[in-house]
Amino acid sequence: MPTPSRRLTLRDQLGLMLWAAVLVGSALYLTASEPPSSGPRTAACAPADLSSSWELGQGAVGTIYASVTVHKASPGRCSLSGYPALQLRDTSGELPTDEQLGSMRDFGAVATALPHQAKVTLKQGEDASFLVAYSDVPAGTATSCPAASSVKVSLAGRPGSLLVTPSFPVTACSNGWIKVSYFFAGRAPAI
């Protein structure tokens, strides 16, 4: 017995064309996002190449927003890519940290305008940043949250880490839940 065929409506056809355009556009963006290098590859930044600072943003409905800026102090070029790994610390050592990778949508309208770069190349005197969000509201039976006096930042593909010391304690509740963005060029906008 033959199977009846379904004719696509104009709406279905337009929907398929839109999805095809999105897929082609995404493929072109990913292909063009990192142009082929005509020279030697840029080495990944080592923690010793960088200094760092913690910039407080804003808080809303129990979520604190901040950014970390790294500054290339040494001569030459190096690159950062992907997401940093964070570990909250206090004076006695490491605190529980539940790091979550976030998209720029997680950090508000200003952040969504930041370009996604597969790799950020820095030369001496230039900056790169990433965004941070965490809850400062105790959950469940907790009445307070651990206070981190510093944050250890590890860079993708490199041993060692940077130690960032905020001017205030980072009180990340819910077992140290903290969301981070990928690296982007320059200093973070006010969020």
C-alpha positions as CSV (number, residue, x, y, z in Angstrom):
1,M,0.0,0.0,0.0
2,P,1.5,3.3,-1.0
3,T,2.4,5.9,1.7
4,P,0.6,9.2,1.3
5,S,3.1,12.0,0.6
6,R,2.8,15.3,2.5
7,R,3.2,18.5,0.6
8,L,5.2,21.2,2.4
9,T,3.3,24.4,3.0
10,L,4.8,27.7,2.1
11,R,5.4,28.2,5.9
12,D,7.3,24.9,6.1
13,Q,9.4,25.8,3.0
14,L,10.3,29.2,4.5
15,G,11.2,27.6,7.8
16,L,13.5,25.1,6.1
17,M,15.1,27.9,4.1
18,L,15.6,29.9,7.3
19,W,17.3,26.9,9.0
20,A,19.5,26.4,6.0
21,A,20.5,30.0,6.0
22,V,21.4,29.8,9.7
23,L,23.5,26.7,9.2
24,V,25.3,28.2,6.2
25,G,25.9,31.5,8.1
26,S,27.2,29.7,11.1
27,A,29.6,27.6,9.0
28,L,30.8,30.8,7.3
29,Y,31.2,32.6,10.7
30,L,33.2,29.7,12.2
31,T,35.4,29.4,9.1
32,A,36.1,33.2,9.1
33,S,36.4,33.7,12.8
34,E,40.0,32.7,12.9
35,P,41.8,33.7,9.6
36,P,44.7,31.4,8.5
37,S,48.0,32.5,9.9
38,S,50.7,33.5,7.4
39,G,53.4,33.5,10.1
40,P,54.3,31.4,13.1
41,R,51.6,30.3,15.5
42,T,51.2,32.5,18.6
43,A,52.0,30.6,21.8
44,A,49.4,30.4,24.5
45,C,49.9,33.0,27.3
46,A,51.6,31.7,30.4
47,P,50.5,33.0,33.8
48,A,53.9,34.7,34.2
49,D,53.1,36.9,31.1
50,L,50.0,38.4,32.7
51,S,48.9,40.5,35.6
52,S,45.2,40.4,36.7
53,S,42.5,42.5,38.4
54,W,39.0,41.8,39.6
55,E,36.4,44.4,38.7
56,L,33.1,44.5,40.6
57,G,30.0,44.9,38.4
58,Q,26.5,45.0,39.7
59,G,24.2,42.8,41.6
60,A,20.5,42.0,40.9
61,V,18.1,39.5,42.6
62,G,20.9,37.8,44.5
63,T,23.4,37.5,41.5
64,I,26.7,39.4,41.6
65,Y,28.3,40.3,38.3
66,A,32.0,41.0,38.0
67,S,34.9,40.7,35.5
68,V,38.5,39.7,35.5
69,T,40.9,41.6,33.3
70,V,44.3,40.2,32.4
71,H,47.1,42.6,31.3
72,K,50.0,41.5,29.1
73,A,53.0,43.0,30.8
74,S,55.8,41.1,29.1
75,P,57.2,41.7,25.6
76,G,56.1,39.7,22.6
77,R,52.8,38.1,21.7
78,C,50.7,35.4,23.3
79,S,47.1,34.1,23.0
80,L,44.2,33.2,25.2
81,S,41.4,31.0,24.2
82,G,38.3,29.3,25.6
83,Y,37.2,29.6,29.2
84,P,39.4,30.0,32.3
85,A,39.1,27.6,35.2
86,L,38.4,29.2,38.5
87,Q,39.1,28.0,42.1
88,L,37.8,30.0,45.0
89,R,40.3,30.3,47.9
90,D,40.4,31.6,51.5
91,T,43.4,32.0,53.8
92,S,43.4,28.3,54.7
93,G,43.2,27.0,51.1
94,E,40.7,26.0,48.5
95,L,37.0,26.4,48.9
96,P,34.3,24.3,47.1
97,T,33.9,25.7,43.6
98,D,31.2,24.6,41.1
99,E,32.3,26.4,37.9
100,Q,29.7,26.6,35.1
101,L,30.5,27.7,31.6
102,G,28.2,30.5,30.5
103,S,27.2,32.2,27.2
104,M,27.2,35.9,27.0
105,R,23.3,35.9,27.3
106,D,23.9,34.9,30.9
107,F,25.6,38.3,31.6
108,G,23.0,40.7,30.2
109,A,22.4,42.9,27.2
110,V,25.7,44.7,27.3
111,A,27.6,41.4,27.2
112,T,25.7,40.0,24.3
113,A,27.3,42.7,22.1
114,L,30.8,41.3,22.8
115,P,32.2,39.4,19.9
116,H,33.0,35.7,20.3
117,Q,36.6,35.1,19.4
118,A,38.1,31.7,19.1
119,K,41.4,33.2,20.2
120,V,42.5,36.5,21.6
121,T,46.1,37.5,20.8
122,L,47.7,40.0,23.1
123,K,50.9,42.1,22.7
124,Q,52.6,44.0,25.5
125,G,50.3,46.5,27.1
126,E,47.0,44.9,25.8
127,D,44.1,43.5,27.9
128,A,41.7,40.6,27.7
129,S,38.8,39.9,30.1
130,F,36.2,37.4,31.1
131,L,32.9,37.8,33.0
132,V,31.9,36.2,36.2
133,A,28.5,35.7,37.9
134,Y,27.6,34.1,41.2
135,S,24.8,34.0,43.8
136,D,25.4,35.6,47.2
137,V,22.1,34.3,48.7
138,P,22.3,31.3,51.0
139,A,20.2,28.4,49.9
140,G,18.4,25.6,51.8
141,T,19.4,25.6,55.5
142,A,22.6,27.7,55.0
143,T,22.6,31.0,56.8
144,S,25.9,32.3,55.3
145,C,28.2,31.5,52.4
146,P,32.0,30.9,52.4
147,A,34.0,34.1,51.7
148,A,36.8,33.7,49.3
149,S,39.6,36.2,49.7
150,S,41.2,35.3,46.3
151,V,40.5,33.4,43.1
152,K,42.9,31.1,41.3
153,V,42.6,31.5,37.5
154,S,44.0,28.7,35.4
155,L,44.5,29.2,31.6
156,A,43.5,26.6,29.0
157,G,46.5,24.6,27.9
158,R,49.0,26.1,30.3
159,P,50.4,24.9,33.6
160,G,50.3,27.3,36.6
161,S,47.7,29.9,37.5
162,L,47.1,33.6,38.3
163,L,45.9,34.6,41.7
164,V,43.4,37.4,41.6
165,T,42.6,39.2,44.9
166,P,39.3,41.1,44.8
167,S,39.0,44.2,47.0
168,F,36.0,42.4,48.8
169,P,35.2,38.8,49.7
170,V,33.6,36.7,46.9
171,T,30.7,35.0,48.7
172,A,29.7,32.4,46.1
173,C,26.8,30.4,47.7
174,S,25.4,27.0,46.6
175,N,28.7,25.2,47.0
176,G,30.7,27.9,45.3
177,W,28.5,28.1,42.2
178,I,30.2,30.5,39.8
179,K,29.6,31.1,36.1
180,V,32.3,32.3,33.7
181,S,32.4,33.5,30.1
182,Y,35.1,32.9,27.5
183,F,38.0,35.4,27.1
184,F,37.4,38.4,24.9
185,A,39.7,41.3,23.8
186,G,39.9,44.4,25.9
187,R,38.4,45.5,29.2
188,A,34.9,44.4,30.1
189,P,32.1,46.9,29.7
190,A,30.2,47.9,32.9
191,I,27.6,45.2,33.5
